[in-house]
Each structure stands twice: as structure tokens, then as C-alpha cells.
Amino acid sequence: MMKTVLSFLFLALSWGAVCQVPFKWDIDGALGITSYQGDLDAFRVNAGFREIKYAASLSLRRNINNYYALRFNLLAGKLAGDDRNFAEPEWRIRRAISFQSTVVEFTFLNEVYPLGMYPVKGKPSKTRNAFAPYLLAGIGWANSNPKVDWNDKNGNDEIDPAKAALDKQAKLNRLNIVIPIGFGVRFRLKDHSTFKLEGALRPTFSDYLDGVSLAGNPDENDWYFTAQIGVTYPFGKNRAKAIAKTNEKEKEKVAKVKEKKEADTAEKDKKETNTAEKDKKAKDSKEKEMKDVASDIDKDGTPDADDECLATPGLRSLKGCPDTDKDGVADPHDDCPDVPGLKTLSGCPDKDNDGVADNSDKCPDVAGAKNLSGCPDKDGDGIADDDDECPDTPGTASSRGCPASDRDQDGIADADDRCPDFAGPAGAKGCPDTDKDGIVDIDDKCPGVAGKASQKGCPDMPPPDKAIYFGVSKNDWFRTSDETMDEVLAVLKNDPSLHATISGHTDESTEGSLSGLSDVRANKVYDYLVSQGISADRLEFSGFGSSRPIGEKSKSDDPQLNRQLNRRVEVRFFRQ
């Protein structure tokens, strides 16, 4: 099947460079019929057409070139089958199993057009104008929900109860792979729209499309056929229009280049004019500066234009302002104009050189911290020594500089400690975690056992019990229990903390002659798990014969089904 799909792709790509299509995208809708082929139809065409159902589809197609398109297809319809549609054999008519199912399918399809989708330029063809045949192949997924009528209320002897029971209990994979293969033809309508006819076979990889396998024919997978009619509408950019638009853009581009050239010339002329104006302004400014130098009201040698203290003689280096304390800071900017100070402190002194001006320093004779108004803090606890009742020992503000109470001696003050009487790490706010599971004991529902946050510190509950079913007087489990065995193996491999008890059981018919069969069945499961790498120390097995039946507790009145339920091995998971 995959070779067919690849052949389609190779054929399409080999034609890929021949020509392009005027429209890149199509959308189409279609209506049609479905015909099921499987366990309840036996590949009889005359019977299959008695259960014709209806379907509808919606597609989006990307036209890669004139010979190849990629299509995204959504199809929804009905499937049905009935043994009573057969004239023979009589046993199938008596069996009278039937089913109904809804199917929803999403597929990726490749369409190849040997004659092309549209006429090739320079190669006129009325045929190509009239219709375009195509081949299709692809892959996707089909979702089904079979509803089976087993006709077992009539005491049907043609149905194997054990096989039917296994089919009913089978875990159906409703999402199955489907590989459509088919043929179609598109007839040209007005404005490149098309009318299409299409038929396709749709094989699947499932024998449960009809809900019946073991009770029917388990060696053949189910499939179905579709036939549809529909209408396709193209959209997207038209190639001829696109070329015309491109030419228009080229004209616009040439016009913009010309416009830019004219704009550059105008800008150059403008810059030359501005340069001349700037030169004139610079000349005028220099002449004005010469006039201003001659004006000095306070006669301090600083021109009035640059003098910030016009009425007071000052220093030219300080823009004409005086400096009474001679500290290099002009009086208007000096917070301490009568006392020499530092420029960095706005002209104020700093006797202890702690970076805090004396007029703001609460401890002007002792170097201290800026955030403490210049006062020292010997123990570094953020409390000035003058206000610290324990100046040599770090403390807290609430304790006036003395250490806070810490009853459990874990280094966390009682006021900040969630567990002040039990030592714990700072990351857990002073609370212990006995089982080291990341959940502190006061929040842990199982403080002595490591667990998960989602379980409030307790471990996950063990997985539910599993049952493996056996045939009458057989020590080999049914093929349908292979999936259950895989689940048991996966659970034990994924969680090494789990252990398991394996208990074998028989129905009452084997009591006496095969009383040891339950031990054999339990040992069979035990040996398989050990052979797959599960340690024997994690497993226990034993047989109970027919002493623990469960079939009688079911809602079924069928004794055969109840006995089948008793022919089992139960696997129960636990933690030590």
C-alpha cells in the first residue's frame, strides 16, 4: 500500500516543472454513499449493496502544479452490515448478527492528473478543457463507534459464546488508520469551477470496524467503499492577474526611484541654503559676544552674559560668584557658605569622613553608615549602636537590637518559624520533613512515608487488579489477553516499588481431574513476568481451584459466559 502512495508522489513530482496552475487553492463539498465489507458481509457485492449508507465530505486542496495536488479531506458517514442479507449459507442467516456505526475520517490525499488539471499554454486541447481524470491515494485516520446486535436473546447456536464474550469485552481502538485508493474525474464548469465524480476503496488496519472479530473472521481486516459527487470552487491568486500586478509594481518602483532622486536633489539644495544661514548666524553670534565682553556691571572680570551674580563681584572660575569660605563651591550653591567643606557634600565639612555631612550626621565624631545618619553599627544588624541594647551581638529591631527567641535552635526566630518547637531548614520555614518527600510534616498526611504533593504527602494508590483469561482446561491464555499481560508488565517496570500477587482460578468443571490447573496457570503468568525482567522477589503466586468464582456474581444469565469468567488469573498490585 505504501509503495502505491510513493509511486503517486514520484509521478507527480516528475511532472512538477511542466507548468503552473492559475489557482493554487480549491475547496469542494461532496455527497455520496458508503458500502461496508467485513465479518458481516463476507465480501459479497450483492449483500454489501443492501446496506448502502450515506456520507458527506469537505475538502481543501493545494494545487502544487498542473499534474499534482495535495488534498486535506474530512468525511462523515454511516456503515452497516447484517447476516440476514445473505441468501446462503443458512447458518449465517440463523446467526443474524448486525451492526450500525458512524464513521468520521480525516485523510491526507495525493491527486495525480495524467492529462493535467488545466490546458497547457501552447498545447490546446478540447479534452483538457472538458474534463480532468485523476488518481488518488493517501493515508489518514477513521473514528468509528460500532453498535452490535448479537441476537443472543434468541438462544442462537451459531454464535460461539466464548468468542462473543471476548469480542464484547475487547478494548476497541476507535481511531484506526485508513488508506484510501481511488479514481475520479473533474468536469470543467464556468470560471474554473468543476463538477466531480469519485470512488475509493478504504482499507483499514482493524478487524473491529464492525465490533466483531473472534466470533467472525479474525484473519481479515474490515474496509469500506465510498462513491461521491461534488462541486469544486477555486480561490486564491490568479496567475495572469498576479503578473499584471507585478508589472504595475515595477512601474510604481521606477516612479518611486525617480521621485526619490528628485527629493534628494531638493534636500541637497536645502542643506546648502541651511549651511549659508548657519554661517551667517555664527557670524552674528560672534559679533554679539564681542559686544557682551565689553559689558561687566560688577567689574569682576566676568562678562555680564556669563555672570550668575551680576551685582556681586566674584570669581570668573565660579561664573562671577563669590566663595566666602574658599572651598571652591560658589556661595549660591554652598549649603555651608561660612565653613570650608567638600564639593561632594555641597560645600559642607565631614569630620569623621563617613560621607555624611556634619550638619546631617547624628554622630559627627565617629564614622558610621549613611543609612544610619552617620552612626556606627558594630554588630551589623542595621541598628545604630546608640539605639542597640546589645551592640556587640546581632539582633532584631523588635528586640531593640538583641537576638530574637529561637526555642528549637534551628537559626530561625520563633516569630518567623512555622514550627518553633521542632528544628527545620530555613527553606521550609523552620519545619522538619521526616520522610524527605518535600512536604513538611505539619502539611504531610503521611509524614512517615514518602509521597506526592498531589496526594498531600501520601503515595499513589496501587493500580487496579488485572485479569487474564484462559480456555477450557487450558494453561495458555487467550490471544485477546496479550494486551492485558503487556499492561501488567508495563505497570511493574514503570514502578519498581510495586509488588504483585498472582492467583490462579478454574471453573467448577475442572474440579477433581484438573485440580492443579489453577497453580499451573498462576505459574505460567509468574514465569512470563520473570522472563521479561521482573524480579521474582516482587512476585507471589498460588492457585485456588474453583473456590473463588466471580462469574456467578455477574449480571449475565449465560452459564457458559460465567464459567469463562472463572477461568482466569488475577494480578493484584501492592506496596510493602
C-alpha positions as CSV (number, residue, x, y, z in Angstrom):
1,M,0.0,0.0,0.0
2,M,2.8,2.4,0.9
3,K,4.6,1.7,-2.4
4,T,1.4,2.8,-4.3
5,V,1.4,6.1,-2.4
6,L,5.1,6.7,-3.1
7,S,4.6,5.9,-6.8
8,F,1.9,8.6,-7.0
9,L,4.2,11.1,-5.4
10,F,7.1,10.3,-7.8
11,L,4.8,10.5,-10.8
12,A,3.5,13.9,-9.7
13,L,7.0,15.4,-8.9
14,S,8.4,14.2,-12.3
15,W,5.7,16.4,-13.9
16,G,6.2,19.2,-11.4
17,A,8.1,21.7,-13.6
18,V,5.8,21.4,-16.6
19,C,3.5,24.3,-15.8
20,Q,1.8,26.1,-13.0
21,V,-1.9,26.4,-12.3
22,P,-3.9,29.7,-12.3
23,F,-5.4,28.9,-8.9
24,K,-3.4,27.5,-6.0
25,W,-6.3,26.5,-3.7
26,D,-9.6,24.7,-4.2
27,I,-12.4,23.9,-1.8
28,D,-15.1,21.3,-2.5
29,G,-18.0,19.6,-0.9
30,A,-19.4,16.2,-1.9
31,L,-22.3,13.8,-1.1
32,G,-22.3,10.1,-1.7
33,I,-22.7,6.5,-0.4
34,T,-20.7,4.0,1.7
35,S,-20.6,0.2,1.4
36,Y,-19.1,-1.9,4.2
37,Q,-17.0,-5.1,3.7
38,G,-16.1,-7.3,6.7
39,D,-17.2,-10.1,9.1
40,L,-20.9,-9.5,8.5
41,D,-20.6,-9.2,4.7
42,A,-18.0,-11.7,3.6
43,F,-17.0,-9.7,0.6
44,R,-20.3,-10.4,-1.3
45,V,-21.1,-7.5,-3.6
46,N,-24.8,-8.3,-3.8
47,A,-25.1,-8.4,0.0
48,G,-22.9,-5.3,0.5
49,F,-25.2,-3.1,-1.7
50,R,-28.1,-4.0,0.5
51,E,-26.6,-2.0,3.3
52,I,-25.7,1.2,1.4
53,K,-25.5,4.2,3.7
54,Y,-24.8,7.9,3.0
55,A,-21.8,10.1,3.5
56,A,-20.7,13.7,3.1
57,S,-17.2,15.3,2.8
58,L,-15.5,18.6,2.8
59,S,-12.0,19.1,1.3
60,L,-9.3,21.7,1.0
61,R,-6.9,21.2,-2.0
62,R,-3.5,22.7,-2.6
63,N,-2.6,22.6,-6.3
64,I,1.2,22.1,-6.4
65,N,1.4,22.1,-10.2
66,N,-0.8,21.2,-13.2
67,Y,-0.4,17.5,-12.6
68,Y,-0.3,17.1,-8.8
69,A,-2.4,18.3,-5.9
70,L,-2.4,17.7,-2.1
71,R,-5.8,17.4,-0.5
72,F,-7.0,17.6,3.1
73,N,-10.3,15.7,3.3
74,L,-12.9,15.4,6.1
75,L,-15.6,12.7,5.6
76,A,-18.5,11.7,7.8
77,G,-21.0,8.8,7.1
78,K,-22.6,5.6,8.3
79,L,-21.7,1.9,8.0
80,A,-23.9,-1.1,8.4
81,G,-23.8,-4.9,8.0
82,D,-26.4,-7.7,8.6
83,D,-26.1,-11.5,8.3
84,R,-29.8,-11.6,7.2
85,N,-28.8,-10.0,3.8
86,F,-27.4,-13.4,2.7
87,A,-29.4,-16.0,0.8
88,E,-26.8,-18.6,1.9
89,P,-25.4,-20.2,3.9
90,E,-28.2,-20.9,6.2
91,W,-26.1,-20.8,9.3
92,R,-25.3,-17.1,8.7
93,I,-29.0,-16.3,8.3
94,R,-29.6,-18.1,11.6
95,R,-26.7,-16.3,13.3
96,A,-28.3,-12.9,12.4
97,I,-25.6,-10.6,13.8
98,S,-25.9,-7.0,12.6
99,F,-24.3,-3.6,13.4
100,Q,-24.6,0.1,12.8
101,S,-21.7,2.6,13.1
102,T,-20.9,6.2,12.5
103,V,-17.5,6.9,10.9
104,V,-15.6,10.2,10.8
105,E,-12.5,10.2,8.7
106,F,-9.6,12.7,8.2
107,T,-7.2,11.9,5.5
108,F,-4.2,13.4,3.6
109,L,-4.7,12.6,-0.1
110,N,-2.4,12.8,-3.2
111,E,-4.1,13.5,-6.5
112,V,-2.3,12.9,-9.8
113,Y,-3.7,14.2,-13.1
114,P,-2.2,12.4,-16.1
115,L,-3.8,14.8,-18.6
116,G,-3.4,17.9,-16.4
117,M,-5.9,20.0,-14.4
118,Y,-5.9,22.9,-16.9
119,P,-4.9,23.4,-20.5
120,V,-1.1,23.9,-21.1
121,K,-0.2,27.1,-22.8
122,G,0.8,26.5,-26.5
123,K,-0.9,23.0,-26.4
124,P,-4.6,23.5,-27.0
125,S,-6.8,20.5,-26.2
126,K,-10.6,20.4,-26.1
127,T,-10.4,17.3,-23.9
128,R,-8.4,19.1,-21.2
129,N,-11.0,21.9,-21.3
130,A,-13.8,19.4,-20.9
131,F,-12.6,17.0,-18.1
132,A,-9.6,16.0,-16.0
133,P,-9.4,12.4,-14.8
134,Y,-7.2,11.8,-11.7
135,L,-5.9,9.0,-9.4
136,L,-5.8,9.4,-5.6
137,A,-4.1,7.7,-2.7
138,G,-3.3,8.7,0.8
139,I,-3.4,7.9,4.5
140,G,-5.4,9.1,7.5
141,W,-7.5,8.2,10.5
142,A,-11.1,6.9,10.8
143,N,-13.1,7.1,14.0
144,S,-15.9,4.5,14.4
145,N,-18.4,3.6,17.2
146,P,-20.0,0.2,16.2
147,K,-23.2,-0.8,17.9
148,V,-23.6,-4.6,17.6
149,D,-26.9,-6.6,17.8
150,W,-25.6,-10.1,18.8
151,N,-29.1,-11.8,18.5
152,D,-28.1,-13.8,21.6
153,K,-31.5,-13.3,23.3
154,N,-32.9,-15.9,20.9
155,G,-30.5,-18.7,22.1
156,N,-28.5,-18.5,18.9
157,D,-26.5,-21.7,18.5
158,E,-24.4,-20.3,15.6
159,I,-22.6,-17.8,17.9
160,D,-19.6,-19.1,19.9
161,P,-20.4,-17.7,23.4
162,A,-16.8,-17.6,24.5
163,K,-15.6,-15.8,21.4
164,A,-18.6,-13.4,21.5
165,A,-17.8,-12.7,25.2
166,L,-14.2,-11.8,24.3
167,D,-15.4,-9.6,21.4
168,K,-17.8,-7.8,23.8
169,Q,-15.0,-7.3,26.4
170,A,-12.4,-6.3,23.8
171,K,-10.9,-2.8,24.2
172,L,-11.9,-1.2,20.9
173,N,-9.5,1.2,19.2
174,R,-12.0,3.5,17.7
175,L,-9.3,5.6,15.9
176,N,-7.9,3.4,13.1
177,I,-5.5,4.0,10.2
178,V,-7.2,4.1,6.8
179,I,-5.5,4.1,3.3
180,P,-7.9,5.4,0.6
181,I,-7.1,4.4,-3.0
182,G,-9.4,5.5,-5.9
183,F,-10.2,7.2,-9.1
184,G,-12.1,10.3,-10.1
185,V,-12.8,12.8,-12.9
186,R,-13.4,16.6,-12.7
187,F,-15.7,18.2,-15.4
188,R,-15.0,21.9,-16.1
189,L,-17.7,24.4,-15.3
190,K,-17.8,28.2,-15.6
191,D,-15.0,30.3,-14.0
192,H,-12.8,27.2,-13.5
193,S,-15.3,25.6,-11.1
194,T,-15.6,21.8,-11.5
195,F,-18.2,19.0,-11.0
196,K,-16.5,15.8,-9.8
197,L,-17.3,12.1,-9.7
198,E,-15.1,10.0,-7.3
199,G,-14.9,6.4,-6.0
200,A,-12.4,5.0,-3.5
201,L,-11.6,1.8,-1.6
202,R,-10.7,2.5,2.1
203,P,-8.9,-0.4,3.7
204,T,-8.2,-0.2,7.5
205,F,-5.9,-2.0,9.9
206,S,-8.7,-3.0,12.2
207,D,-11.0,-6.1,12.4
208,Y,-13.3,-4.3,14.9
209,L,-14.8,-1.7,12.5
210,D,-18.0,-3.7,12.9
211,G,-17.4,-4.7,16.5
212,V,-17.0,-8.4,15.6
213,S,-13.7,-10.3,15.2
214,L,-13.2,-13.6,17.1
215,A,-16.8,-14.5,16.6
216,G,-16.5,-13.8,12.8
217,N,-13.3,-13.9,10.7
218,P,-10.3,-12.6,12.8
219,D,-7.9,-13.2,9.9
220,E,-9.2,-10.4,7.7
221,N,-9.4,-6.7,8.5
222,D,-12.5,-4.6,7.7
223,W,-12.8,-2.0,4.9
224,Y,-15.4,0.1,3.1
225,F,-16.1,1.8,-0.2
226,T,-17.2,5.3,-1.0
227,A,-18.7,6.9,-4.1
228,Q,-19.3,10.6,-4.2
229,I,-20.4,13.5,-6.4
230,G,-19.4,17.1,-5.6
231,V,-18.6,20.6,-6.7
232,T,-15.2,22.3,-6.5
233,Y,-14.6,26.0,-6.3
234,P,-11.1,27.6,-6.8
235,F,-9.9,30.6,-4.8
236,G,-6.6,32.4,-4.2
237,K,-4.4,34.4,-6.5
238,N,-5.0,34.2,-10.3
239,R,-1.6,33.9,-12.1
240,A,-2.5,36.2,-15.0
241,K,-3.7,38.8,-12.6
242,A,-0.6,38.3,-10.5
243,I,1.7,39.0,-13.5
244,A,-0.2,42.2,-14.3
245,K,0.0,43.3,-10.7
246,T,3.8,42.6,-10.7
247,N,4.2,44.8,-13.8
248,E,2.3,47.5,-12.1
249,K,4.5,47.2,-9.1
250,E,7.6,47.6,-11.3
251,K,6.2,50.8,-12.8
252,E,5.5,52.0,-9.2
253,K,9.1,51.1,-8.3
254,V,10.5,53.1,-11.2
255,A,8.3,56.1,-10.3
256,K,9.5,55.9,-6.7
257,V,13.1,55.9,-7.8
258,K,12.6,59.0,-9.9
259,E,10.7,60.6,-7.1
260,K,13.5,59.8,-4.6
261,K,16.1,61.3,-6.9
262,E,14.2,64.5,-7.2
263,A,13.7,64.5,-3.4
264,D,17.5,64.0,-2.9
265,T,18.2,67.0,-5.2
266,A,15.8,69.2,-3.3
267,E,17.3,68.1,0.0
268,K,20.8,68.9,-1.2
269,D,19.7,72.4,-2.2
270,K,18.0,72.8,1.2
271,K,21.2,71.8,3.0
272,E,23.3,74.3,1.1
273,T,20.8,77.0,2.0
274,N,20.8,76.0,5.6
275,T,24.6,76.0,5.7
276,A,24.7,79.6,4.5
277,E,22.1,80.6,7.1
278,K,24.1,78.9,9.9
279,D,27.3,80.6,8.8
280,K,25.5,84.0,9.0
281,K,24.1,83.2,12.4
282,A,27.5,82.1,13.7
283,K,29.0,85.4,12.5
284,D,26.2,87.4,14.2
285,S,26.7,85.5,17.4
286,K,30.4,86.2,17.5
287,E,29.8,89.9,16.9
288,K,27.3,89.9,19.8
289,E,29.8,88.1,22.1
290,M,32.4,90.7,21.4
291,K,29.9,93.4,22.5
292,D,29.0,91.5,25.6
293,V,32.6,91.1,26.8
294,A,32.8,94.9,27.0
295,S,29.8,94.8,29.5
296,D,30.7,94.0,33.2
297,I,28.5,95.7,35.8
298,D,30.2,94.4,39.0
299,K,33.7,94.8,37.5
300,D,34.8,91.3,38.5
301,G,36.2,90.5,35.0
302,T,33.3,88.2,34.1
303,P,31.2,89.4,31.2
304,D,27.6,90.1,32.2
305,A,26.4,87.5,29.7
306,D,28.3,84.8,31.7
307,D,27.9,86.2,35.2
308,E,25.5,84.4,37.5
309,C,26.0,87.0,40.2
310,L,25.7,90.3,38.3
311,A,25.5,92.6,41.4
312,T,28.3,90.9,43.5
313,P,31.9,90.7,42.5
314,G,33.1,87.1,42.3
315,L,35.5,84.7,40.6
316,R,35.5,84.1,36.9
317,S,36.1,80.4,37.6
318,L,32.8,80.3,39.5
319,K,30.8,82.3,36.8
320,G,31.2,85.6,38.6
321,C,30.0,84.4,42.1
322,P,31.9,84.8,45.4
323,D,33.3,81.9,47.6
324,T,33.4,83.2,51.2
325,D,34.9,80.1,52.8
326,K,37.3,79.5,49.9
327,D,36.2,75.8,49.5
328,G,35.7,76.0,45.7
329,V,31.9,76.0,46.0
330,A,30.2,79.2,45.0
331,D,28.1,80.7,47.8
332,P,24.7,80.4,46.0
333,H,25.4,76.6,45.8
334,D,27.1,76.2,49.2
335,D,24.9,74.7,52.0
336,C,27.6,75.8,54.5
337,P,29.0,79.1,53.0
338,D,30.9,80.2,56.1
339,V,32.7,76.9,56.8
340,P,35.1,75.2,54.3
341,G,33.7,71.9,53.1
342,L,33.7,69.3,50.3
343,K,32.3,69.8,46.8
344,T,30.7,66.3,47.0
345,L,28.7,67.4,50.1
346,S,27.6,70.8,48.6
347,G,30.4,72.7,50.5
348,C,29.8,71.2,54.0
349,P,32.5,69.6,56.2
350,D,32.7,65.9,57.2
351,K,35.0,65.5,60.3
352,D,34.7,61.7,60.5
353,N,35.0,61.2,56.7
354,D,32.0,58.8,56.6
355,G,30.3,60.5,53.6
356,V,27.7,62.2,55.8
357,A,27.9,66.0,56.1
358,D,28.3,67.2,59.7
359,N,25.1,69.2,59.6
360,S,23.2,65.9,58.9
361,D,25.4,63.5,60.9
362,K,24.0,62.3,64.3
363,C,27.4,61.0,65.2
364,P,29.8,63.6,63.6
365,D,32.9,62.5,65.6
366,V,32.6,58.8,64.8
367,A,32.4,57.3,61.3
368,G,29.2,55.5,60.6
369,A,26.8,54.3,57.9
370,K,24.8,56.7,55.6
371,N,21.6,54.8,56.2
372,L,22.0,55.3,59.9
373,S,22.6,59.1,59.7
374,G,26.4,58.6,60.1
375,C,26.2,56.5,63.3
376,P,28.2,53.2,63.6
377,D,26.7,49.6,63.9
378,K,29.4,47.3,65.3
379,D,27.3,44.1,65.1
380,G,25.9,44.9,61.6
381,D,22.3,44.2,62.5
382,G,21.1,47.5,61.0
383,I,20.5,49.2,64.4
384,A,22.8,52.1,65.4
385,D,24.9,51.4,68.5
386,D,23.3,54.3,70.4
387,D,19.9,52.6,69.9
388,D,21.2,49.0,70.2
389,E,20.8,47.3,73.7
390,C,23.1,44.5,72.5
391,P,25.6,46.4,70.3
392,D,28.1,43.5,70.2
393,T,25.5,40.8,69.2
394,P,23.3,40.9,66.0
395,G,19.6,41.2,66.8
396,T,16.3,42.4,65.5
397,A,14.5,45.7,65.6
398,S,11.6,44.2,67.5
399,S,14.1,43.1,70.2
400,R,15.9,46.5,70.3
401,G,19.0,45.0,68.7
402,C,19.1,41.9,70.8
403,P,18.8,38.3,69.4
404,A,15.2,37.0,68.8
405,S,13.8,34.0,70.6
406,D,14.6,30.6,68.9
407,R,13.3,27.7,71.1
408,D,14.3,24.9,68.7
409,Q,17.8,26.4,68.0
410,D,17.4,26.0,64.2
411,G,18.6,29.5,63.5
412,I,15.1,30.8,62.7
413,A,13.5,33.2,65.1
414,D,10.3,32.0,66.7
415,A,8.3,34.9,65.1
416,D,9.3,33.6,61.6
417,D,9.4,29.9,62.4
418,R,6.3,27.8,61.3
419,C,7.4,25.1,63.7
420,P,9.1,26.9,66.6
421,D,9.4,23.7,68.8
422,F,10.8,21.4,66.0
423,A,14.1,22.2,64.2
424,G,13.9,22.5,60.5
425,P,15.7,24.2,57.5
426,A,15.2,27.8,56.5
427,G,13.9,26.8,53.1
428,A,10.9,25.0,54.8
429,K,10.4,28.0,57.3
430,G,11.8,26.0,60.2
431,C,9.7,22.9,59.8
432,P,11.1,19.3,59.5
433,D,10.4,16.8,56.7
434,T,10.8,13.3,58.2
435,D,10.2,11.2,55.0
436,K,12.2,13.6,52.8
437,D,9.4,13.9,50.2
438,G,9.5,17.7,50.0
439,I,6.3,18.1,52.1
440,V,6.9,19.3,55.7
441,D,5.4,17.2,58.5
442,I,2.7,19.6,59.5
443,D,1.3,19.5,55.9
444,D,2.0,15.8,55.3
445,K,-0.9,13.4,55.7
446,C,1.6,10.5,55.7
447,P,4.7,12.0,57.4
448,G,6.4,8.6,57.8
449,V,6.1,7.6,54.1
450,A,7.4,9.4,51.1
451,G,4.6,10.6,48.9
452,K,3.5,13.2,46.3
453,A,2.2,16.7,46.7
454,S,-0.9,15.9,44.8
455,Q,-1.7,13.2,47.4
456,K,-0.8,15.5,50.4
457,G,2.4,13.6,51.1
458,C,0.9,10.1,50.7
459,P,2.0,7.6,47.9
460,D,-0.3,6.8,45.0
461,M,-2.7,4.0,45.4
462,P,-1.7,0.8,43.6
463,P,-3.2,0.3,40.1
464,P,-6.4,-1.8,39.8
465,D,-6.3,-5.6,39.6
466,K,-5.9,-7.2,36.1
467,A,-7.5,-10.4,34.9
468,I,-6.0,-12.8,32.2
469,Y,-8.5,-15.3,30.8
470,F,-7.8,-19.0,29.7
471,G,-9.6,-21.6,27.6
472,V,-11.4,-24.6,28.9
473,S,-8.8,-26.9,30.6
474,K,-6.0,-24.8,29.0
475,N,-2.9,-23.4,30.6
476,D,-2.4,-20.8,27.7
477,W,-4.2,-17.5,28.0
478,F,-6.4,-16.2,25.2
479,R,-4.7,-14.1,22.5
480,T,-7.0,-11.2,23.5
481,S,-5.4,-11.2,26.9
482,D,-2.0,-10.4,25.4
483,E,-2.8,-6.6,25.8
484,T,-3.6,-7.2,29.5
485,M,-0.3,-9.0,30.0
486,D,1.5,-6.1,28.4
487,E,-0.3,-3.7,30.7
488,V,0.8,-5.8,33.8
489,L,4.4,-5.8,32.6
490,A,4.4,-2.1,31.9
491,V,3.0,-1.3,35.4
492,L,5.7,-3.4,37.2
493,K,8.5,-1.9,35.0
494,N,7.4,1.7,35.4
495,D,7.1,1.5,39.2
496,P,9.8,-0.7,40.9
497,S,8.1,-0.1,44.3
498,L,5.1,-2.2,43.3
499,H,4.8,-5.9,44.1
500,A,2.2,-8.4,42.8
501,T,0.2,-11.5,43.9
502,I,-0.7,-13.9,41.1
503,S,-3.7,-16.1,41.9
504,G,-4.9,-18.8,39.5
505,H,-8.6,-19.9,39.3
506,T,-10.7,-22.5,37.4
507,D,-14.3,-23.1,36.8
508,E,-16.2,-25.9,38.6
509,S,-16.0,-28.2,35.5
510,T,-12.2,-28.8,36.1
511,E,-12.6,-29.6,39.8
512,G,-11.1,-33.0,40.6
513,S,-9.5,-34.2,37.3
514,L,-7.6,-30.9,36.8
515,S,-7.5,-29.6,40.4
516,G,-3.9,-28.4,39.9
517,L,-4.7,-26.3,36.8
518,S,-5.1,-23.1,38.7
519,D,-1.5,-23.5,40.1
520,V,-0.2,-24.2,36.5
521,R,-2.0,-21.0,35.2
522,A,-0.6,-18.8,38.0
523,N,2.9,-20.2,37.5
524,K,2.6,-19.6,33.7
525,V,2.0,-15.8,34.3
526,Y,4.7,-15.8,37.0
527,D,7.3,-17.4,34.7
528,Y,6.4,-14.9,31.9
529,L,6.9,-11.8,34.1
530,V,10.2,-13.1,35.4
531,S,11.4,-13.9,31.8
532,Q,10.7,-10.2,30.9
533,G,13.0,-8.9,33.7
534,I,10.7,-8.6,36.7
535,S,12.4,-9.7,39.9
536,A,11.0,-12.8,41.5
537,D,11.3,-11.1,44.9
538,R,8.4,-8.8,43.8
539,L,6.0,-11.6,42.8
540,E,3.9,-14.2,44.7
541,F,1.8,-16.9,43.0
542,S,-0.7,-19.5,44.2
543,G,-3.8,-21.5,42.9
544,F,-7.2,-21.6,44.3
545,G,-9.0,-24.0,42.0
546,S,-12.7,-23.2,41.7
547,S,-13.1,-22.0,45.3
548,R,-13.3,-18.3,44.4
549,P,-15.8,-18.0,41.5
550,I,-16.8,-14.5,40.2
551,G,-18.8,-15.4,37.2
552,E,-21.9,-16.1,39.3
553,K,-21.7,-12.5,40.6
554,S,-22.0,-11.1,37.0
555,K,-25.3,-9.8,35.6
556,S,-25.2,-12.4,32.8
557,D,-27.6,-15.4,32.9
558,D,-25.4,-17.2,30.5
559,P,-23.7,-20.2,32.3
560,Q,-21.0,-20.5,29.6
561,L,-20.0,-16.9,30.0
562,N,-20.0,-17.2,33.8
563,R,-17.6,-20.3,33.5
564,Q,-15.4,-18.3,31.1
565,L,-15.1,-15.5,33.7
566,N,-14.0,-18.1,36.3
567,R,-11.1,-19.4,34.1
568,R,-8.7,-16.7,35.0
569,V,-5.5,-15.5,36.6
570,E,-5.9,-12.4,38.8
571,V,-2.9,-10.0,39.3
572,R,-3.2,-7.7,42.3
573,F,-0.6,-4.9,42.9
574,F,0.6,-3.7,46.3
575,R,3.4,-1.9,48.1
576,Q,5.3,-3.3,51.1
